[in-house]
Amino acid sequence: MTDKALKVVLTEKQFESQIKDLAKLYGWKYYHTWRSIHSPAGFPDCVMVRDANLIFAELKVGKNQPSVEQYIWLEALARAGQDVFLWYPEDFDEIVEILQC
């Protein structure tokens, strides 16, 4: 075996499941649209609320980037004063910190 670290590749569904589990662990109400076929294009993957805190998060894995519609939603929500995030599995430690607070 080489000295290089073993890199685990997650699917977006697996990553979303991790975020859902973390949110529940730290007492957040969690919403994820099951099938977005009739929903507006680009709405963020996850919505979480706890007390007076509201988070919108778009989840991506690998080299995937948000679509134009996803960026438009994230920017509109940020302009409205909401907490918005674009999270990748590499952001896991930061995600834990945010959801713990």
N, C-alpha and C positions, 0 to 999 in steps of 0.2 A: 504494500500500500504506500502511496506517495504522501508527502507532507501537505498536499493541498487539501483543504477542508471539503468534506462531502457536502454538496449543495443539494438541498431538497427542493424539488419543483412542485408547487401547489397548483391546483386548478383554481379558478376564481370561485367556484362553488365551495371548495375546501377552505379557502381563505375567508369567505363570507361566513362559513360555519364557525370558524375560530373567533371572528369578530362578534358574532351572535353569542357565543358561549362567554366571552369576556364581558360583554355588556350585561348579560344576566348575572354573572358572578358579582359585578360591582353595582347591581341594583338599578340598571337602566331599563326602561321600557324600550323595546326594540321592534322596528318595522322594516320589512324587506318585501317588496312586491314579488309575489310568486311568479306571475306571468305578466309581463309588461306589454303584451300585444295590443291592448286597447288604451294604454297609458301614453301621456305625452312623451315624445322622444327626449332622452337625455336626463330625465329626473334621476337624482342620486340613488345609488344602490341601497343605502341604509339611512334610516332616521332613528335617532335615539334621544330619549328624553328622561331626565332625572331631576326632580325638584324644578328649579328655574333654569336648568341648562338644556339646550337643544342643539343636537349635532346632526349635520348632514354629511355623509361620507360616500365618496365614489371609490370603489375598490378595483384595483387592476393587478394583474400578475405578469411576470416576465417583462417583455418590452412593449406590452400593450399601452396605448395612450388613450386618453379620453377623446371622444368625438367632439365635433364643434358644438353640438347640442348639449353635451354634458358640460363643457366649459361655460356655455351660456347660462345654464342653470346654476352652476357653482358660483359664477360671478354675480348673478342676480341675487342669490341668497346671501352672499357676503355683503353686497351693497345694502341689503335689508337688515344688516347687523347680526346675521346668524353665523354660528361657527361652522365652517365648511372645511373639509379635508379631502385630499386625494391620497389614498393610502395604498401602499404596496407591502407585500410580506416583509420586505427589508425594514419597514417602519415599525415592526412589532413592538419593540421596547418603548418607542414614543407613544404608540397606541395604548399600551398598558398604562403608562403615566397619565395620559389624558383621561382614560376611563376610570382610573382610581380616584382622581381628584373630585 
